Amino acid sequence: MIKQTLSVKNAKIAFRNFSGNAGKFNPAGNRNFCVFFDEKDAKDLFADGWNIKTLKPRDPEDKEQPYLQVAVKYGDYPPRIFIITKKGKTLLSEETIALLDFAEIVKVDLVIQPSNWSVNGKTGVKAYAKQMFVILAEDDLETKYREVPDAASIPEEPDAPWNK
């Protein structure tokens, strides 16, 4: 039984499905992603009881890559997931979390919450995202036009000619 959260700094994540879209390996509504680990850390985590799996390499000369699938579940205890840009940090909600599916990510730091389970004599641990900080890549144009107001968020003038 695992009681401690797992803190991963500079995590390498992949197979992002923050939107919960149905796919070959994912039923609709299941939001998740995978965190990759080096061999030593993966062995230690597996020994502690985490559900570490391995990704088979495409190239026969490469090694298997250990990973942990992490669920993103909104409900009684929603995760606190932030995107970080030069402008600051923004807390993502259940409605905005899908932005991470295709975001250009520079760095991820996260805390994973274990959930120990037991069903029909079988036991295990499911990993849930508890807290996550995602630094996004920004290019020169994004920086240049950062302060330009979003036209959709500018209130209309009540005395504007087109409102008469």
KAUR-V52619 format. One record per pair of residues at least 24 apart in sequence whose C-alpha atoms are under 7 Angstrom apart, sorted by sequence separation. I is the first residue (numbers start at 1). J is the second residue. D is the distance in whole Angstrom. If there is no record, write none. Layout:
i j d
I J D
I J D
This chain:
i j d
11 35 7
12 36 6
42 66 6
109 133 5
108 133 6
109 134 7
108 134 5
39 66 7
107 134 6
108 135 6
38 66 7
107 135 5
36 65 7
37 66 6
105 134 7
106 135 5
36 66 6
37 67 6
105 135 6
106 136 5
36 67 4
105 136 5
106 137 6
35 67 5
36 68 7
104 136 6
105 137 6
34 67 6
35 68 5
104 137 6
34 68 5
35 69 6
34 69 4
33 69 6
34 70 6
32 69 7
33 70 5
32 70 5
33 71 7
32 71 4
31 71 6
32 72 5
31 72 5
31 73 7
2 49 7
1 49 7
84 133 7
79 129 6
80 130 6
81 131 6
82 132 6
83 133 6
84 134 6
85 135 6
79 130 5
80 131 5
81 132 5
82 133 5
83 134 5
84 135 5
85 136 6
79 131 6
80 132 6
81 133 6
82 134 6
83 135 6
84 136 6
83 136 7
71 127 6
72 128 6
70 127 5
71 128 5
72 129 5
69 127 7
70 128 5
71 129 6
70 129 6
51 125 6
50 125 6
49 125 7
19 97 7
18 97 6
19 98 4
18 98 5
18 100 6
19 101 7
18 101 6
17 101 6
16 101 5
10 107 6
11 108 5
10 108 5
11 109 6
9 108 7
10 109 5
9 109 4
8 109 6
9 110 6
8 110 5
7 110 6
8 111 6
7 111 4
6 111 6
7 112 6
5 111 7
6 112 5
5 112 6
6 113 7
5 113 5
5 114 6
3 114 7
2 114 6
2 116 7
1 116 6
